[in-house]
Amino acid sequence: MNLQKKVVWITGASSGIGEALAYEFNKKGTLLILSARRIDELERVKNGCIDHEESVKILPLDLEDSDAIPGKVQEAVELFGSVDMLINNGGISQRAYAADATMGTIRKVMEVNFFGTVGLTKAVLPHMIEQKSGHIVVVSSVMGKFGTQYRSAYAASKHALHGWFDSLRQEVYGHQILVTLVCPGYVKTNVTINALTADGQKFDKMGEGQKKAMSPEIFARKLLPKLAKQKEEVYIGGMEVAAVYLKRWFPGLLNKLLRRMKVT
Ligand SMILES: NC(=O)c1ccc[n+]([C@@H]2O[C@H](COP(=O)([O-])OP(=O)(O)OC[C@H]3O[C@@H](n4cnc5c(N)ncnc54)[C@H](OP(=O)(O)O)[C@@H]3O)[C@@H](O)[C@H]2O)c1
């Protein structure tokens, strides 16, 4: 797939994986729409792109604001005349035991990660169906394939994405629309710093897994060729990716191992 002059819309582009993806796509001559809530951070990322004058636009949005989403899609399409690839990357994590997390916290994680992603995708779909092409990418997690302590709502939100987007993939195949679910392992970003505690406060600490994980830049470099190959599901990470295969073939063994692990 030639990424030059294709229009790629990235959510969660104000930091971490989304930011690194923006720089990587920009090097390929892609036209970019960058979205997240923080406008100043989006401006910083835009200015960090080598070629940003004409080829990078910012479009602030809040994935929790479902009423505003259709208008944002309209604006996005008008920026460059189309959207060829939507990368649903914006999301939040959780660091709290299931028994302690309030329903408000659980709902917020689902609202951003699941309903926000689904709402945005549904609003973009008519445009992609009309143009008879499109690529919808979802940044899930290895937590979309199995669950560990401390991340119940997060794992639930990511599992839900797999169910919804696996179904969507069958429905839109005839419209030449592709769906790729991306499952990162640990990537060194602010994801745990921004994660919600039981009562919805910021966790505010870098997770142990993240501290020694691959950089978002390496992650982005690994992901682009896989998107170009139009993979349906992608796993990128360290040893934790092996757990996806253990879950598939030896689920009992994985459960035993996870129970014994110190999860932070
Ligand atoms: N890092 C990892 O180890 C890891 C592993 C597996 C999966 N992931 C997934 O990767 C994706 C990106 O996370 P990251 O690691 O890059 O963490 P991050 O640095 O915390 O980035 C999260 C991004 O999501 C945006 N966001 C959060 N809430 C939002 C909302 N309500 N509306 C719009 N945007 C929102 C944030 O921007 P604003 O605050 O400006 O809105 C930010 O740009 C997430 O879906 C995460 O679940 C990460």
The ligand as a Gaussian input file, in Angstrom:
#p B3LYP/6-31G(d) Opt

LIG

0 1
 N        1.387000       1.680000      26.144000
 C        1.035000       0.431000      26.277000
 O        1.731000      -0.372000      26.945000
 C       -0.213000      -0.068000      25.602000
 C       -0.411000      -1.446000      25.547000
 C       -1.549000      -1.928000      24.923000
 C       -2.453000      -1.058000      24.354000
 N       -2.257000       0.271000      24.420000
 C       -3.259000       1.169000      23.815000
 O       -2.623000       2.120000      23.004000
 C       -3.458000       3.260000      22.874000
 C       -2.639000       4.516000      23.043000
 O       -2.169000       4.590000      24.389000
 P       -0.702000       5.073000      24.782000
 O        0.019000       3.918000      25.309000
 O       -0.100000       5.861000      23.709000
 O       -1.062000       5.983000      26.066000
 P       -1.138000       7.568000      26.272000
 O        0.200000       8.165000      26.034000
 O       -1.799000       7.758000      27.580000
 O       -2.089000       8.057000      25.097000
 C       -3.489000       7.966000      25.157000
 C       -4.067000       8.889000      24.116000
 O       -5.505000       8.782000      24.159000
 C       -6.057000      10.092000      24.200000
 N       -7.322000      10.086000      24.924000
 C       -7.581000       9.649000      26.180000
 N       -8.854000       9.872000      26.515000
 C       -9.439000      10.459000      25.437000
 C      -10.743000      10.947000      25.164000
 N      -11.734000      10.897000      26.073000
 N      -10.994000      11.490000      23.948000
 C      -10.011000      11.581000      23.023000
 N       -8.751000      11.135000      23.220000
 C       -8.468000      10.586000      24.414000
 C       -5.004000      10.949000      24.923000
 O       -5.090000      12.305000      24.527000
 P       -5.751000      13.493000      25.362000
 O       -5.459000      13.274000      26.801000
 O       -5.100000      14.716000      24.787000
 O       -7.210000      13.425000      25.022000
 C       -3.722000      10.339000      24.363000
 O       -3.386000      10.958000      23.128000
 C       -4.582000       3.084000      23.907000
 O       -5.758000       2.647000      23.275000
 C       -4.042000       1.986000      24.814000
 O       -5.077000       1.246000      25.420000
 C       -1.150000       0.805000      25.039000

